[in-house]
Amino acid sequence: MNKQDMALRIRDGAGYIAALDQSGGSTPTALATYGISPTAYSSDSEMFALMHAMRSRIMTSPAFSSNQVLGAILFDRTMDAEIAGVSVPTYLWQERGIVPFVKIDEGLSPLVDGVQLMRPMPKLPALLARAVERGVYGTKARSVIHSANAIGISSIVDQQISVAEKVLKSGLVPILEPEVSVSSDDKSEAEIILRDKLLESLTRYFGSENIILKLTLPDTVNFYKDLSSIACVDRVVALSGGYSLKEACQKLALNDTMIASFSRALLDRLRVDQSDEEFDAALQDVSDQIYAASVKKIYA
């Protein structure tokens, strides 16, 4: 796989990044929304098989097209799986022209200083090596900010940067995701602390290396615009964070330099009992809305 072509597509392409990386904790909810209840499976392996079938249906749909989708973030089990007899990363890039990423964090630690850091990642070196072997372009690691605690937010950014440095050394491009919870009582204040900490830290740690930022849609329009102009930042992408598709697209359309990297807002209208025609039409309608908000900066 040609990494230079992938880099150009992510940096300069018109579209959005699909987040298909639901992991163990969020998989039952994603399956339930899709119409598969917990009674349909009796083990983790059965649950993940059903989730892979759902993701495969999305990735093979004509509505999941490089005309609108720049990249896709995968769960590591999905990265190791196959579609149509080839590995999922190979399928995405060679058959669909979509750049593959992989989620690398192992979930969240308990709340301390108003934030949830990422759990220790003892399997990270092996995971990064597998990702490189499979032709993955980049990674994503998520932590969560619940309140405007400067000590906690500083710890979040420091940990994100530490993990990103390991990713870069492996030859992959990191997506840093210090999510600010949309239910935070002081979300705006937390966003100020986070932005200032990122502005102060990114140029100090990343020179000619390139990263991607995945951030919660801000309360103030274009609040993260200065981050997009930092030399090391390829893109600033937005997570939907529990907002509905309508809310997320309305907010995204107002932010000039952000594109989407939605998960729940992308998948909420898809159902297991839809015919292929109904499924593809629903996915296309959602994709059209996310693309319009990301690229055309309109919400219809």
HUNOR-V740628 format. One record per pair of residues at least 6 apart in sequence whose ideal C-beta (glycine too) atoms are under 7 Angstrom apart, sorted by sequence separation. I is the first residue (numbers start at 1). GAP is how many residues later the second one is. D is the distance in Angstrom with one decimal. If there is no record, write none. Layout:
# HUNOR-V740628
((I GAP D) (I GAP D))
This chain:
# HUNOR-V740628
((41 6 4.6) (58 6 5.5) (82 6 6.6) (92 6 4.4) (93 6 6.6) (168 6 6.4) (184 6 5.8) (218 6 6.0) (227 6 5.9) (252 6 6.2) (292 6 5.2) (293 6 5.5) (81 7 5.5) (84 7 6.2) (93 7 6.1) (109 7 5.8) (145 7 7.0) (167 7 4.0) (180 7 5.8) (292 7 6.8) (22 8 4.5) (83 8 4.4) (92 8 4.8) (108 8 4.0) (109 8 4.7) (131 8 6.8) (145 8 5.7) (228 8 4.7) (240 8 4.2) (243 8 6.9) (252 8 5.8) (274 8 6.6) (292 8 6.1) (41 9 6.0) (79 9 6.1) (109 9 6.8) (215 9 5.8) (227 9 5.6) (270 9 6.3) (28 10 5.8) (40 10 6.8) (78 10 5.5) (79 10 6.1) (108 10 6.6) (109 10 5.3) (164 10 3.9) (180 10 5.1) (89 11 3.9) (108 11 6.6) (145 11 6.0) (180 11 5.7) (107 12 5.2) (164 12 5.6) (224 12 5.6) (270 12 5.9) (105 13 4.6) (106 13 4.8) (143 13 5.1) (269 13 4.6) (270 13 6.3) (36 14 5.7) (74 14 6.3) (180 14 6.4) (213 14 6.0) (238 14 5.5) (248 14 6.2) (106 15 5.5) (31 16 7.0) (105 16 6.7) (143 16 6.6) (160 16 4.4) (178 16 6.1) (104 17 6.9) (143 17 6.5) (248 17 4.7) (269 17 5.7) (160 18 5.6) (28 19 7.0) (31 19 6.0) (141 19 6.6) (27 20 5.9) (31 20 6.2) (34 20 5.6) (72 20 5.8) (104 20 6.3) (213 20 6.0) (238 20 4.7) (245 20 4.4) (266 20 6.1) (27 21 7.0) (30 21 6.9) (157 21 6.2) (211 21 5.7) (215 21 6.4) (217 21 5.0) (236 21 5.9) (237 21 6.6) (244 21 6.8) (141 22 5.1) (156 22 4.9) (210 22 5.9) (211 22 6.2) (212 22 5.3) (236 22 5.2) (237 22 5.4) (238 22 5.6) (239 22 6.0) (240 22 4.2) (242 22 6.9) (243 22 6.7) (55 23 5.8) (60 23 6.5) (79 23 4.8) (104 23 5.7) (118 23 6.1) (209 23 5.9) (211 23 6.8) (212 23 5.1) (213 23 4.8) (214 23 4.9) (215 23 6.4) (216 23 5.9) (237 23 6.7) (238 23 6.4) (239 23 6.9) (240 23 6.5) (245 23 6.4) (27 24 5.3) (59 24 6.3) (210 24 4.9) (217 24 6.7) (235 24 6.4) (237 24 4.0) (240 24 5.7) (266 24 6.7) (118 25 5.1) (207 25 7.0) (212 25 6.4) (214 25 5.7) (216 25 4.9) (240 25 3.8) (52 26 6.3) (72 26 5.4) (74 26 6.1) (76 26 5.7) (117 26 5.5) (206 26 3.8) (217 26 6.8) (56 27 5.4) (71 27 6.1) (74 27 6.6) (76 27 6.6) (116 27 6.2) (191 27 5.4) (199 27 6.3) (203 27 6.0) (71 28 3.8) (72 28 6.1) (73 28 4.4) (74 28 5.1) (75 28 5.7) (115 28 6.9) (116 28 4.5) (139 28 5.0) (191 28 6.5) (195 28 6.6) (199 28 6.7) (202 28 5.4) (262 28 6.0) (22 29 6.8) (48 29 5.6) (52 29 5.5) (69 29 5.3) (70 29 6.2) (72 29 6.9) (74 29 6.9) (102 29 5.1) (115 29 6.7) (195 29 6.3) (198 29 5.9) (203 29 6.8) (228 29 3.9) (66 30 5.7) (71 30 5.7) (73 30 6.0) (115 30 5.1) (202 30 5.9) (260 30 4.8) (66 31 3.5) (114 31 7.0) (115 31 6.3) (188 31 4.5) (202 31 6.8) (217 31 6.6) (225 31 6.6) (66 32 5.5) (114 32 5.3) (187 32 5.9) (188 32 6.9) (191 32 6.2) (195 32 6.8) (225 32 5.3) (59 33 6.6) (114 33 3.5) (139 33 5.4) (141 33 6.9) (145 33 6.2) (221 33 4.7) (222 33 5.7) (260 33 6.6) (102 34 5.2) (115 34 6.6) (138 34 5.3) (145 34 6.7) (182 34 6.3) (217 34 4.3) (221 34 6.3) (222 34 5.7) (224 34 6.7) (260 34 4.8) (20 35 5.3) (101 35 6.6) (104 35 4.6) (108 35 6.8) (111 35 6.5) (114 35 3.3) (137 35 6.9) (138 35 3.7) (139 35 5.3) (140 35 4.1) (141 35 6.8) (142 35 4.2) (143 35 5.6) (144 35 4.9) (145 35 4.7) (146 35 5.1) (176 35 6.1) (217 35 6.2) (259 35 4.0) (100 36 5.0) (101 36 6.2) (104 36 6.8) (105 36 4.4) (108 36 6.1) (113 36 4.9) (136 36 6.6) (137 36 6.1) (138 36 6.3) (139 36 6.5) (141 36 6.3) (145 36 6.6) (180 36 4.3) (100 37 6.0) (101 37 4.6) (102 37 5.7) (103 37 5.1) (104 37 5.4) (105 37 5.5) (115 37 3.6) (138 37 6.1) (140 37 5.9) (142 37 6.0) (144 37 5.9) (147 37 5.9) (153 37 6.7) (173 37 5.9) (174 37 5.4) (175 37 4.4) (176 37 5.5) (177 37 4.0) (179 37 5.4) (20 38 6.7) (99 38 4.9) (101 38 6.2) (113 38 4.9) (114 38 4.3) (115 38 6.4) (117 38 6.3) (132 38 6.1) (146 38 5.6) (148 38 4.2) (173 38 6.9) (176 38 6.9) (217 38 6.9) (101 39 5.6) (113 39 3.3) (117 39 6.5) (128 39 6.6) (132 39 5.7) (147 39 5.9) (173 39 6.6) (175 39 5.1) (112 40 6.9) (115 40 6.5) (132 40 6.6) (153 40 4.7) (157 40 4.7) (161 40 6.2) (165 40 7.0) (249 40 5.2) (253 40 4.3) (115 41 5.1) (118 41 6.2) (131 41 6.1) (148 41 3.7) (153 41 5.5) (157 41 6.2) (168 41 5.2) (245 41 6.3) (249 41 6.4) (252 41 4.2) (256 41 6.7) (93 42 6.7) (113 42 6.6) (117 42 5.4) (124 42 6.5) (128 42 4.1) (148 42 4.1) (252 42 6.4) (147 43 6.4) (150 43 5.3) (154 43 5.8) (128 44 6.5) (153 44 6.0) (157 44 5.7) (161 44 5.1) (245 44 6.4) (249 44 3.9) (253 44 5.1) (89 45 4.8) (90 45 6.1) (145 45 5.2) (148 45 5.8) (253 45 5.8) (89 46 4.9) (253 46 4.5) (87 47 5.5) (89 47 5.1) (164 47 5.8) (214 47 5.5) (145 49 6.5) (250 49 5.0) (249 50 4.9) (18 51 5.4) (76 51 6.1) (16 52 6.9) (20 52 5.5) (21 52 4.5) (23 52 5.5) (79 52 6.6) (15 53 5.1) (16 53 6.6) (17 53 5.6) (20 53 6.2) (21 53 5.9) (22 53 6.5) (15 54 5.7) (16 54 6.4) (17 54 4.3) (18 54 4.7) (19 54 4.8) (20 54 6.0) (21 54 4.9) (15 55 4.1) (79 55 5.9) (17 56 6.5) (13 57 4.7) (79 57 6.3) (20 58 6.9) (182 59 4.6) (10 60 6.0) (179 60 6.1) (182 60 5.1) (9 61 5.9) (10 61 6.1) (182 61 6.4) (177 62 6.9) (179 62 6.5) (73 67 5.1) (101 74 6.5) (138 74 6.9) (140 74 6.7) (23 80 6.5) (21 82 3.8) (25 82 6.4) (10 89 5.7) (9 90 5.7) (1 92 5.2) (6 93 4.7) (21 119 6.6) (6 131 4.5) (1 134 4.0) (3 134 6.6) (63 217 4.9) (61 218 6.8) (62 218 6.0) (61 219 5.1) (64 219 6.6) (68 219 5.2) (17 220 5.6) (63 220 4.0) (63 221 3.8) (57 222 6.7) (61 222 5.4) (11 223 4.8) (68 223 4.3) (10 224 6.0) (11 224 6.8) (63 224 5.7) (10 225 6.4) (58 225 6.7) (33 234 6.8) (33 235 6.1) (34 236 6.0) (35 236 4.7) (36 236 5.6) (30 237 6.6) (34 237 6.2) (35 237 4.2) (34 238 5.3) (35 238 5.8) (22 241 6.8) (19 242 5.3) (16 243 5.0) (19 243 6.2) (16 244 4.0) (17 244 4.2) (19 244 3.7) (16 245 6.6) (19 247 7.0) (18 248 5.9) (16 274 5.3) (16 275 6.2) (15 276 6.3) (16 278 4.5) (15 279 6.8) (15 280 6.6) (14 281 4.7))
